[in-house]
Amino acid sequence: MLIYREKDNLIHKLHPFTILAFIGVVLMLTLVLSHPVYLLGLFVAVGIVIIAADNYKEWKVYLKYCSALIVLIIIFNAIFSRVGETVLYKSPRLPLLGEIRITLEALAFGAGMGVRLLIIISVFCLYTYAIHPDKVLKLFNKGGSRSVLIIILATRLFPLLMKDFYRITEVQRCRGVKLDTGTRWKRIRNLLPVISVLLQSCLERSLQLAESMYARGYGSGDRSYYNRELWRPRDYLILVGMSMCLVIGVFSTLIGWSNYNYYPRLSGITGREIVITSIMTLTLMIPAILNWGWNKWPLLRSRI
């Protein structure tokens, strides 16, 4: 794939179900919990895991564009949401908009929803860069190996096409073909040989793939496995932590501890929310903690 790059750390070597469970738990808690302290704890935990996975550079790009979107959310919510008792600014009556009242509650609500969006985007960043897409699809092999094969081939098609396209266009430029200059019709005409070679390359690759599958006896019996994803102690430790965090989050939601009122006045923050958030954050940080020990102590690496 063009995006995923495997790195030498524990998070990239986890069982695919383990990292999927982590992503699923964080997503569920993000959508269920509404208290801003809980959301900040989730964001801190996800960020530390992404940094531990050595994907901070990629995550930084997500943060850059998401921050601009969060600012827009806060601005629009502050302008058009005219509820809240703590008025920070009150404008004279304007055409079409009327009187604009910017309240502290509206700003806080926009910031809270922005943090929730930031967590969701960060989780998908972790999914994109910390788990191989083929490993995810292999989890569903027992449900339909042929369907999974079709999906894998389809998901690989676009990256391979892009690589071939770049390679062919570079060859054409070396031959003196102008692909970026001239009129639109001339550029389209110069791209026609590229498309022809690209189609021929796809046909050749499909024939090679069919010959390879036939030589390996695909469909002739029960499938064999070149390698298997093994369950290790680190996977069980992380899954236990995820289960504890999920139980705590759901329990807090059911009894109302995770509720937070933005309107008409902001609710207060008690020590209970801070304690529960700390416990949930620590349990979600188990992959990062194990990764730190995995890199520091070879003995621990051999045991987990």
Secondary structure, 3 states (H helix, E strand, C coil): CCCCCCCCCCHHHCCHHHHHHHHHHHHHHHHHCCCHHHHHHHHHHHHHHHHHCCCHHHHHHHHHHHHHHHHHHHHHHHHHCCCCCCEEEECCCECCCECCEEEHHHHHHHHHHHHHHHHHHHHHHHHHHHCCHHHHHHCCHHHCHHHHHHHHHHHHHHHHHHHHHHHHHHHHHHCCCCCCCCCHHHHHHHHHHHHHHHHHHHHHHHHHHHHHHHHCCCCCCCCCCCCCCCCCHHHHHHHHHHHHHHHHHHHHHHCCCCCCCCCCCCCCCCHHHHHHHHHHHHHHCHHHHHHHHHHHCHHHHHHC
